[in-house]
Amino acid sequence: MIETKENKYDLESRTSKFGSEVILFCRKIPQDTITKPLISQIIRSATSIGANYMEANAASSKKDFKNKIHICKKESQESKYWLHMVSVAHPEATDDARRLWKEVQELTLIFGKIISTLKN
């Protein structure tokens, strides 16, 4: 997917794209007893971001929306951790992991800003 100015700020497509890119990233990593559980964890946390954001957009109340956004932020933070662990377990993946880490760091900051705006 080519990033345009319009979809850079469309969190639905941005979180979906991030989850998809993590899946493709993980397909390149050879699975062994160390990497297999790491791959499973990063795929769960990375794809959960978009799923929870979709749920937030369909929230039945402001409280429900805020709760889902909190989950998005937590899953983003968890994804950063798992990306780091994957790059330790498979150093050849470090450059791709770093690129994905930068994207999920931006998502973490965006969700944090949404949360702080909701508090005010």
C-alpha positions in Angstrom: 0.0 0.0 0.0 1.4 3.4 -1.0 1.1 5.9 1.8 -0.6 9.1 0.9 -1.3 12.1 3.0 -5.0 11.0 3.3 -4.3 7.5 4.6 -1.4 8.6 6.9 -4.1 10.0 9.2 -6.7 7.2 8.6 -6.1 5.1 11.6 -8.3 2.3 10.4 -6.2 1.7 7.3 -3.0 2.6 9.1 -3.5 0.0 11.9 -4.6 -2.6 9.3 -1.6 -1.9 7.2 0.7 -2.3 10.3 -0.9 -5.6 11.2 -0.5 -6.8 7.6 3.1 -5.7 7.5 3.9 -7.6 10.7 2.4 -10.8 9.3 4.5 -10.4 6.1 7.6 -9.7 8.3 7.0 -12.8 10.4 6.6 -15.0 7.3 10.3 -14.2 6.5 11.6 -15.4 9.9 12.6 -19.0 10.2 10.7 -20.8 12.9 12.5 -22.6 15.7 11.8 -23.2 19.4 12.8 -19.6 20.2 11.2 -17.7 17.3 7.9 -19.6 17.1 6.4 -18.2 20.3 7.8 -14.7 19.6 6.2 -14.7 16.2 2.9 -15.8 17.7 3.0 -13.0 20.3 3.9 -10.2 17.9 1.2 -11.3 15.4 -1.4 -11.3 18.2 -0.5 -7.9 19.6 0.1 -6.2 16.2 -3.2 -7.4 14.7 -5.1 -6.6 17.9 -4.3 -2.9 17.5 -6.5 -2.6 14.4 -9.2 -4.9 15.7 -9.6 -2.8 18.9 -9.5 0.4 16.9 -12.4 -0.9 14.8 -14.2 -1.7 17.9 -13.5 1.7 19.3 -15.1 3.3 16.3 -18.2 1.2 16.9 -18.3 1.9 20.6 -21.6 2.4 22.3 -20.4 5.1 24.7 -17.5 7.5 25.4 -16.3 5.2 28.2 -16.3 2.2 25.8 -14.4 4.2 23.2 -11.8 5.3 25.8 -11.4 1.7 27.0 -10.8 0.4 23.5 -8.3 3.1 22.8 -6.5 2.2 26.0 -6.3 -1.3 24.7 -4.9 -0.1 21.3 -2.2 1.8 23.2 -1.3 -1.2 25.4 -1.2 -3.5 22.3 1.1 -1.0 20.5 3.5 -0.9 23.5 3.5 -4.7 23.6 4.2 -4.9 19.9 7.3 -2.8 20.4 8.5 -5.2 23.0 7.9 -8.3 20.8 9.6 -6.6 17.8 12.7 -6.1 19.9 12.7 -9.7 21.0 12.3 -11.0 17.5 15.3 -8.8 16.4 17.3 -10.3 19.2 16.3 -13.8 18.3 16.9 -13.3 14.6 19.3 -10.4 14.1 18.9 -10.5 10.3 15.4 -9.1 10.8 16.6 -6.0 12.8 16.3 -3.5 10.0 12.7 -4.5 9.2 11.9 -4.7 12.9 13.2 -1.2 13.4 11.0 0.2 10.6 8.0 -1.5 12.1 9.0 -0.4 15.6 9.0 3.3 14.4 5.5 2.9 13.0 4.1 1.3 16.1 5.8 4.0 18.2 3.9 6.6 16.2 0.7 4.7 16.8 1.4 4.5 20.5 1.9 8.3 20.6 -1.3 8.9 18.6 -3.4 6.6 21.0 -1.8 8.4 23.9 -2.8 11.7 22.5 -6.4 10.5 22.0 -6.5 9.3 25.6 -5.2 12.6 26.9 -7.6 14.6 24.8 -10.5 12.5 26.2 -9.4 13.3 29.7 -9.7 17.0 29.1 
